[in-house]
Amino acid sequence: MPDLQMDYEGAQDMVTALGDAADWFGQAAQHLRQVAEKIDAGALVHQTGQQWSETLRGRMFNGLLNAQTLLEELAKDVAGAMGDIQTGDQDGSNLFG
């Protein structure tokens, strides 16, 4: 069975990048919500305004929040894997040091 190896610096960079991307999606969702609020306040009226507001608050907003959640989960998974491998490396080193 091959040894399990990890580039810890690369894995940490990946966790950071995933977290940053998750934050970006969350911020984008909040910006869409703000645009929808401006539309609702009268910036775009009638059926067109209502459709834009519903789209921004519905599919687009929810899609961004779902992407944010998935990226946060992936960042946690990578961080967890990194921790597990580090623990295994330390345990192996202590046993066979």
Phi and psi in radians as a Rosetta constraint file:
Dihedral C 1 N 2 CA 2 C 2 CIRCULARHARMONIC -1.228 0.35
Dihedral N 2 CA 2 C 2 N 3 CIRCULARHARMONIC 2.654 0.35
Dihedral C 2 N 3 CA 3 C 3 CIRCULARHARMONIC -1.183 0.35
Dihedral N 3 CA 3 C 3 N 4 CIRCULARHARMONIC 2.553 0.35
Dihedral C 3 N 4 CA 4 C 4 CIRCULARHARMONIC -1.602 0.35
Dihedral N 4 CA 4 C 4 N 5 CIRCULARHARMONIC 2.173 0.35
Dihedral C 4 N 5 CA 5 C 5 CIRCULARHARMONIC -2.230 0.35
Dihedral N 5 CA 5 C 5 N 6 CIRCULARHARMONIC 2.673 0.35
Dihedral C 5 N 6 CA 6 C 6 CIRCULARHARMONIC -2.503 0.35
Dihedral N 6 CA 6 C 6 N 7 CIRCULARHARMONIC 2.422 0.35
Dihedral C 6 N 7 CA 7 C 7 CIRCULARHARMONIC -1.493 0.35
Dihedral N 7 CA 7 C 7 N 8 CIRCULARHARMONIC 1.700 0.35
Dihedral C 7 N 8 CA 8 C 8 CIRCULARHARMONIC -1.084 0.35
Dihedral N 8 CA 8 C 8 N 9 CIRCULARHARMONIC -0.670 0.35
Dihedral C 8 N 9 CA 9 C 9 CIRCULARHARMONIC -1.136 0.35
Dihedral N 9 CA 9 C 9 N 10 CIRCULARHARMONIC -0.765 0.35
Dihedral C 9 N 10 CA 10 C 10 CIRCULARHARMONIC -1.123 0.35
Dihedral N 10 CA 10 C 10 N 11 CIRCULARHARMONIC -0.683 0.35
Dihedral C 10 N 11 CA 11 C 11 CIRCULARHARMONIC -1.150 0.35
Dihedral N 11 CA 11 C 11 N 12 CIRCULARHARMONIC -0.710 0.35
Dihedral C 11 N 12 CA 12 C 12 CIRCULARHARMONIC -1.155 0.35
Dihedral N 12 CA 12 C 12 N 13 CIRCULARHARMONIC -0.680 0.35
Dihedral C 12 N 13 CA 13 C 13 CIRCULARHARMONIC -1.061 0.35
Dihedral N 13 CA 13 C 13 N 14 CIRCULARHARMONIC -0.673 0.35
Dihedral C 13 N 14 CA 14 C 14 CIRCULARHARMONIC -1.156 0.35
Dihedral N 14 CA 14 C 14 N 15 CIRCULARHARMONIC -0.747 0.35
Dihedral C 14 N 15 CA 15 C 15 CIRCULARHARMONIC -1.045 0.35
Dihedral N 15 CA 15 C 15 N 16 CIRCULARHARMONIC -0.769 0.35
Dihedral C 15 N 16 CA 16 C 16 CIRCULARHARMONIC -1.121 0.35
Dihedral N 16 CA 16 C 16 N 17 CIRCULARHARMONIC -0.791 0.35
Dihedral C 16 N 17 CA 17 C 17 CIRCULARHARMONIC -1.104 0.35
Dihedral N 17 CA 17 C 17 N 18 CIRCULARHARMONIC -0.726 0.35
Dihedral C 17 N 18 CA 18 C 18 CIRCULARHARMONIC -1.125 0.35
Dihedral N 18 CA 18 C 18 N 19 CIRCULARHARMONIC -0.720 0.35
Dihedral C 18 N 19 CA 19 C 19 CIRCULARHARMONIC -1.114 0.35
Dihedral N 19 CA 19 C 19 N 20 CIRCULARHARMONIC -0.737 0.35
Dihedral C 19 N 20 CA 20 C 20 CIRCULARHARMONIC -1.103 0.35
Dihedral N 20 CA 20 C 20 N 21 CIRCULARHARMONIC -0.743 0.35
Dihedral C 20 N 21 CA 21 C 21 CIRCULARHARMONIC -1.124 0.35
Dihedral N 21 CA 21 C 21 N 22 CIRCULARHARMONIC -0.715 0.35
Dihedral C 21 N 22 CA 22 C 22 CIRCULARHARMONIC -1.061 0.35
Dihedral N 22 CA 22 C 22 N 23 CIRCULARHARMONIC -0.755 0.35
Dihedral C 22 N 23 CA 23 C 23 CIRCULARHARMONIC -1.077 0.35
Dihedral N 23 CA 23 C 23 N 24 CIRCULARHARMONIC -0.730 0.35
Dihedral C 23 N 24 CA 24 C 24 CIRCULARHARMONIC -1.053 0.35
Dihedral N 24 CA 24 C 24 N 25 CIRCULARHARMONIC -0.792 0.35
Dihedral C 24 N 25 CA 25 C 25 CIRCULARHARMONIC -1.083 0.35
Dihedral N 25 CA 25 C 25 N 26 CIRCULARHARMONIC -0.699 0.35
Dihedral C 25 N 26 CA 26 C 26 CIRCULARHARMONIC -1.107 0.35
Dihedral N 26 CA 26 C 26 N 27 CIRCULARHARMONIC -0.741 0.35
Dihedral C 26 N 27 CA 27 C 27 CIRCULARHARMONIC -1.152 0.35
Dihedral N 27 CA 27 C 27 N 28 CIRCULARHARMONIC -0.700 0.35
Dihedral C 27 N 28 CA 28 C 28 CIRCULARHARMONIC -1.083 0.35
Dihedral N 28 CA 28 C 28 N 29 CIRCULARHARMONIC -0.702 0.35
Dihedral C 28 N 29 CA 29 C 29 CIRCULARHARMONIC -1.081 0.35
Dihedral N 29 CA 29 C 29 N 30 CIRCULARHARMONIC -0.728 0.35
Dihedral C 29 N 30 CA 30 C 30 CIRCULARHARMONIC -1.168 0.35
Dihedral N 30 CA 30 C 30 N 31 CIRCULARHARMONIC -0.632 0.35
Dihedral C 30 N 31 CA 31 C 31 CIRCULARHARMONIC -1.128 0.35
Dihedral N 31 CA 31 C 31 N 32 CIRCULARHARMONIC -0.705 0.35
Dihedral C 31 N 32 CA 32 C 32 CIRCULARHARMONIC -1.087 0.35
Dihedral N 32 CA 32 C 32 N 33 CIRCULARHARMONIC -0.712 0.35
Dihedral C 32 N 33 CA 33 C 33 CIRCULARHARMONIC -1.069 0.35
Dihedral N 33 CA 33 C 33 N 34 CIRCULARHARMONIC -0.726 0.35
Dihedral C 33 N 34 CA 34 C 34 CIRCULARHARMONIC -1.122 0.35
Dihedral N 34 CA 34 C 34 N 35 CIRCULARHARMONIC -0.701 0.35
Dihedral C 34 N 35 CA 35 C 35 CIRCULARHARMONIC -1.106 0.35
Dihedral N 35 CA 35 C 35 N 36 CIRCULARHARMONIC -0.768 0.35
Dihedral C 35 N 36 CA 36 C 36 CIRCULARHARMONIC -1.060 0.35
Dihedral N 36 CA 36 C 36 N 37 CIRCULARHARMONIC -0.671 0.35
Dihedral C 36 N 37 CA 37 C 37 CIRCULARHARMONIC -1.131 0.35
Dihedral N 37 CA 37 C 37 N 38 CIRCULARHARMONIC -0.681 0.35
Dihedral C 37 N 38 CA 38 C 38 CIRCULARHARMONIC -1.159 0.35
Dihedral N 38 CA 38 C 38 N 39 CIRCULARHARMONIC -0.684 0.35
Dihedral C 38 N 39 CA 39 C 39 CIRCULARHARMONIC -1.087 0.35
Dihedral N 39 CA 39 C 39 N 40 CIRCULARHARMONIC -0.796 0.35
Dihedral C 39 N 40 CA 40 C 40 CIRCULARHARMONIC -1.096 0.35
Dihedral N 40 CA 40 C 40 N 41 CIRCULARHARMONIC -0.504 0.35
Dihedral C 40 N 41 CA 41 C 41 CIRCULARHARMONIC -1.383 0.35
Dihedral N 41 CA 41 C 41 N 42 CIRCULARHARMONIC -0.042 0.35
Dihedral C 41 N 42 CA 42 C 42 CIRCULARHARMONIC 2.059 0.35
Dihedral N 42 CA 42 C 42 N 43 CIRCULARHARMONIC 0.060 0.35
Dihedral C 42 N 43 CA 43 C 43 CIRCULARHARMONIC -1.143 0.35
Dihedral N 43 CA 43 C 43 N 44 CIRCULARHARMONIC -0.512 0.35
Dihedral C 43 N 44 CA 44 C 44 CIRCULARHARMONIC -2.483 0.35
Dihedral N 44 CA 44 C 44 N 45 CIRCULARHARMONIC 2.112 0.35
Dihedral C 44 N 45 CA 45 C 45 CIRCULARHARMONIC -1.912 0.35
Dihedral N 45 CA 45 C 45 N 46 CIRCULARHARMONIC 3.006 0.35
Dihedral C 45 N 46 CA 46 C 46 CIRCULARHARMONIC 1.178 0.35
Dihedral N 46 CA 46 C 46 N 47 CIRCULARHARMONIC -2.743 0.35
Dihedral C 46 N 47 CA 47 C 47 CIRCULARHARMONIC -1.099 0.35
Dihedral N 47 CA 47 C 47 N 48 CIRCULARHARMONIC -0.675 0.35
Dihedral C 47 N 48 CA 48 C 48 CIRCULARHARMONIC -1.075 0.35
Dihedral N 48 CA 48 C 48 N 49 CIRCULARHARMONIC -0.816 0.35
Dihedral C 48 N 49 CA 49 C 49 CIRCULARHARMONIC -1.072 0.35
Dihedral N 49 CA 49 C 49 N 50 CIRCULARHARMONIC -0.753 0.35
Dihedral C 49 N 50 CA 50 C 50 CIRCULARHARMONIC -1.099 0.35
Dihedral N 50 CA 50 C 50 N 51 CIRCULARHARMONIC -0.745 0.35
Dihedral C 50 N 51 CA 51 C 51 CIRCULARHARMONIC -1.135 0.35
Dihedral N 51 CA 51 C 51 N 52 CIRCULARHARMONIC -0.744 0.35
Dihedral C 51 N 52 CA 52 C 52 CIRCULARHARMONIC -1.095 0.35
Dihedral N 52 CA 52 C 52 N 53 CIRCULARHARMONIC -0.795 0.35
Dihedral C 52 N 53 CA 53 C 53 CIRCULARHARMONIC -1.048 0.35
Dihedral N 53 CA 53 C 53 N 54 CIRCULARHARMONIC -0.790 0.35
Dihedral C 53 N 54 CA 54 C 54 CIRCULARHARMONIC -1.122 0.35
Dihedral N 54 CA 54 C 54 N 55 CIRCULARHARMONIC -0.692 0.35
Dihedral C 54 N 55 CA 55 C 55 CIRCULARHARMONIC -1.150 0.35
Dihedral N 55 CA 55 C 55 N 56 CIRCULARHARMONIC -0.797 0.35
Dihedral C 55 N 56 CA 56 C 56 CIRCULARHARMONIC -1.109 0.35
Dihedral N 56 CA 56 C 56 N 57 CIRCULARHARMONIC -0.730 0.35
Dihedral C 56 N 57 CA 57 C 57 CIRCULARHARMONIC -1.339 0.35
Dihedral N 57 CA 57 C 57 N 58 CIRCULARHARMONIC -0.431 0.35
Dihedral C 57 N 58 CA 58 C 58 CIRCULARHARMONIC -1.652 0.35
Dihedral N 58 CA 58 C 58 N 59 CIRCULARHARMONIC -1.740 0.35
Dihedral C 58 N 59 CA 59 C 59 CIRCULARHARMONIC -0.987 0.35
Dihedral N 59 CA 59 C 59 N 60 CIRCULARHARMONIC -0.855 0.35
Dihedral C 59 N 60 CA 60 C 60 CIRCULARHARMONIC -1.180 0.35
Dihedral N 60 CA 60 C 60 N 61 CIRCULARHARMONIC -0.842 0.35
Dihedral C 60 N 61 CA 61 C 61 CIRCULARHARMONIC -1.058 0.35
Dihedral N 61 CA 61 C 61 N 62 CIRCULARHARMONIC -0.853 0.35
Dihedral C 61 N 62 CA 62 C 62 CIRCULARHARMONIC -1.142 0.35
Dihedral N 62 CA 62 C 62 N 63 CIRCULARHARMONIC -0.653 0.35
Dihedral C 62 N 63 CA 63 C 63 CIRCULARHARMONIC -1.093 0.35
Dihedral N 63 CA 63 C 63 N 64 CIRCULARHARMONIC -0.743 0.35
Dihedral C 63 N 64 CA 64 C 64 CIRCULARHARMONIC -1.150 0.35
Dihedral N 64 CA 64 C 64 N 65 CIRCULARHARMONIC -0.721 0.35
Dihedral C 64 N 65 CA 65 C 65 CIRCULARHARMONIC -1.159 0.35
Dihedral N 65 CA 65 C 65 N 66 CIRCULARHARMONIC -0.644 0.35
Dihedral C 65 N 66 CA 66 C 66 CIRCULARHARMONIC -1.130 0.35
Dihedral N 66 CA 66 C 66 N 67 CIRCULARHARMONIC -0.747 0.35
Dihedral C 66 N 67 CA 67 C 67 CIRCULARHARMONIC -1.094 0.35
Dihedral N 67 CA 67 C 67 N 68 CIRCULARHARMONIC -0.711 0.35
Dihedral C 67 N 68 CA 68 C 68 CIRCULARHARMONIC -1.054 0.35
Dihedral N 68 CA 68 C 68 N 69 CIRCULARHARMONIC -0.810 0.35
Dihedral C 68 N 69 CA 69 C 69 CIRCULARHARMONIC -1.079 0.35
Dihedral N 69 CA 69 C 69 N 70 CIRCULARHARMONIC -0.777 0.35
Dihedral C 69 N 70 CA 70 C 70 CIRCULARHARMONIC -1.112 0.35
Dihedral N 70 CA 70 C 70 N 71 CIRCULARHARMONIC -0.718 0.35
Dihedral C 70 N 71 CA 71 C 71 CIRCULARHARMONIC -1.170 0.35
Dihedral N 71 CA 71 C 71 N 72 CIRCULARHARMONIC -0.673 0.35
Dihedral C 71 N 72 CA 72 C 72 CIRCULARHARMONIC -1.106 0.35
Dihedral N 72 CA 72 C 72 N 73 CIRCULARHARMONIC -0.730 0.35
Dihedral C 72 N 73 CA 73 C 73 CIRCULARHARMONIC -1.124 0.35
Dihedral N 73 CA 73 C 73 N 74 CIRCULARHARMONIC -0.722 0.35
Dihedral C 73 N 74 CA 74 C 74 CIRCULARHARMONIC -1.135 0.35
Dihedral N 74 CA 74 C 74 N 75 CIRCULARHARMONIC -0.713 0.35
Dihedral C 74 N 75 CA 75 C 75 CIRCULARHARMONIC -1.062 0.35
Dihedral N 75 CA 75 C 75 N 76 CIRCULARHARMONIC -0.736 0.35
Dihedral C 75 N 76 CA 76 C 76 CIRCULARHARMONIC -1.135 0.35
Dihedral N 76 CA 76 C 76 N 77 CIRCULARHARMONIC -0.689 0.35
Dihedral C 76 N 77 CA 77 C 77 CIRCULARHARMONIC -1.103 0.35
Dihedral N 77 CA 77 C 77 N 78 CIRCULARHARMONIC -0.781 0.35
Dihedral C 77 N 78 CA 78 C 78 CIRCULARHARMONIC -1.146 0.35
Dihedral N 78 CA 78 C 78 N 79 CIRCULARHARMONIC -0.751 0.35
Dihedral C 78 N 79 CA 79 C 79 CIRCULARHARMONIC -1.097 0.35
Dihedral N 79 CA 79 C 79 N 80 CIRCULARHARMONIC -0.706 0.35
Dihedral C 79 N 80 CA 80 C 80 CIRCULARHARMONIC -1.125 0.35
Dihedral N 80 CA 80 C 80 N 81 CIRCULARHARMONIC -0.754 0.35
Dihedral C 80 N 81 CA 81 C 81 CIRCULARHARMONIC -1.099 0.35
Dihedral N 81 CA 81 C 81 N 82 CIRCULARHARMONIC -0.725 0.35
Dihedral C 81 N 82 CA 82 C 82 CIRCULARHARMONIC -1.074 0.35
Dihedral N 82 CA 82 C 82 N 83 CIRCULARHARMONIC -0.765 0.35
Dihedral C 82 N 83 CA 83 C 83 CIRCULARHARMONIC -1.110 0.35
Dihedral N 83 CA 83 C 83 N 84 CIRCULARHARMONIC -0.732 0.35
Dihedral C 83 N 84 CA 84 C 84 CIRCULARHARMONIC -1.100 0.35
Dihedral N 84 CA 84 C 84 N 85 CIRCULARHARMONIC -0.745 0.35
Dihedral C 84 N 85 CA 85 C 85 CIRCULARHARMONIC -1.204 0.35
Dihedral N 85 CA 85 C 85 N 86 CIRCULARHARMONIC -0.694 0.35
Dihedral C 85 N 86 CA 86 C 86 CIRCULARHARMONIC -1.081 0.35
Dihedral N 86 CA 86 C 86 N 87 CIRCULARHARMONIC -0.740 0.35
Dihedral C 86 N 87 CA 87 C 87 CIRCULARHARMONIC -1.087 0.35
Dihedral N 87 CA 87 C 87 N 88 CIRCULARHARMONIC -0.756 0.35
Dihedral C 87 N 88 CA 88 C 88 CIRCULARHARMONIC -1.093 0.35
Dihedral N 88 CA 88 C 88 N 89 CIRCULARHARMONIC -0.717 0.35
Dihedral C 88 N 89 CA 89 C 89 CIRCULARHARMONIC -1.081 0.35
Dihedral N 89 CA 89 C 89 N 90 CIRCULARHARMONIC -0.763 0.35
Dihedral C 89 N 90 CA 90 C 90 CIRCULARHARMONIC -1.172 0.35
Dihedral N 90 CA 90 C 90 N 91 CIRCULARHARMONIC -0.740 0.35
Dihedral C 90 N 91 CA 91 C 91 CIRCULARHARMONIC -1.101 0.35
Dihedral N 91 CA 91 C 91 N 92 CIRCULARHARMONIC -0.760 0.35
Dihedral C 91 N 92 CA 92 C 92 CIRCULARHARMONIC -1.113 0.35
Dihedral N 92 CA 92 C 92 N 93 CIRCULARHARMONIC -0.704 0.35
Dihedral C 92 N 93 CA 93 C 93 CIRCULARHARMONIC -1.133 0.35
Dihedral N 93 CA 93 C 93 N 94 CIRCULARHARMONIC -0.684 0.35
Dihedral C 93 N 94 CA 94 C 94 CIRCULARHARMONIC -1.190 0.35
Dihedral N 94 CA 94 C 94 N 95 CIRCULARHARMONIC -0.653 0.35
Dihedral C 94 N 95 CA 95 C 95 CIRCULARHARMONIC -1.315 0.35
Dihedral N 95 CA 95 C 95 N 96 CIRCULARHARMONIC -0.701 0.35
Dihedral C 95 N 96 CA 96 C 96 CIRCULARHARMONIC -1.996 0.35
Dihedral N 96 CA 96 C 96 N 97 CIRCULARHARMONIC -0.019 0.35
